[in-house]
Amino acid sequence: MNANEAIDALSALASAPRLALFRLLVREEPTGLVAGEIAERLGMSPSQVTFHAKTLERAGLVMSNPEGRFVRYRAAIPQMHALIAYLTEECCAGQREVCATMRAESGIDDHWFQSTEEPCR
């Protein structure tokens, strides 16, 4: 991931409805959800879901797949991992032991800081 891709992803997530939509799709991996299910769970209209999902898709964070009359949306987990890796790649100037201590203090599970090649856990 480069700086422009990170900016696009972060810009797309800088909206309460889009952040909620993305977090819901991450939770629903690996199957994803169709727009109607997303709308029901988030209290949006299907057209709002489509609008926000397209913004996330342009940023590479969501994938869509037509299923007859419906469109199924899924979180692009590898892109999410790439964004996290980009944001943390120079943590503590590469001093792994310092970075590990800071991660432990944050309470965040270490698996988010591993390779983007690993499967979703």
HUCOR-V663350 format. One record per residue. N is the residue number from 0. RES is the residue in one letter. BURIAL is 1 if it has 9 or more other C-alpha atoms within 8 Angstrom, else 0. Layout:
N/RES/BURIAL  N/RES/BURIAL
This chain:
0/M/0  1/N/0  2/A/0  3/N/0  4/E/1  5/A/1  6/I/0  7/D/1  8/A/1  9/L/0  10/S/0  11/A/1  12/L/1  13/A/0  14/S/0  15/A/0  16/P/0  17/R/1  18/L/1  19/A/1  20/L/1  21/F/1  22/R/0  23/L/1  24/L/1  25/V/1  26/R/0  27/E/1  28/E/1  29/P/0  30/T/0  31/G/1  32/L/1  33/V/1  34/A/1  35/G/0  36/E/0  37/I/1  38/A/1  39/E/1  40/R/0  41/L/0  42/G/0  43/M/1  44/S/0  45/P/1  46/S/0  47/Q/1  48/V/1  49/T/1  50/F/0  51/H/1  52/A/1  53/K/1  54/T/1  55/L/1  56/E/1  57/R/0  58/A/1  59/G/1  60/L/1  61/V/1  62/M/1  63/S/1  64/N/0  65/P/0  66/E/0  67/G/0  68/R/0  69/F/0  70/V/1  71/R/1  72/Y/1  73/R/1  74/A/1  75/A/1  76/I/1  77/P/0  78/Q/1  79/M/1  80/H/1  81/A/1  82/L/1  83/I/1  84/A/1  85/Y/1  86/L/0  87/T/0  88/E/0  89/E/0  90/C/0  91/C/0  92/A/0  93/G/0  94/Q/0  95/R/0  96/E/0  97/V/0  98/C/1  99/A/0  100/T/0  101/M/0  102/R/1  103/A/1  104/E/0  105/S/0  106/G/0  107/I/0  108/D/0  109/D/0  110/H/0  111/W/0  112/F/0  113/Q/0  114/S/0  115/T/0  116/E/0  117/E/0  118/P/0  119/C/0  120/R/0
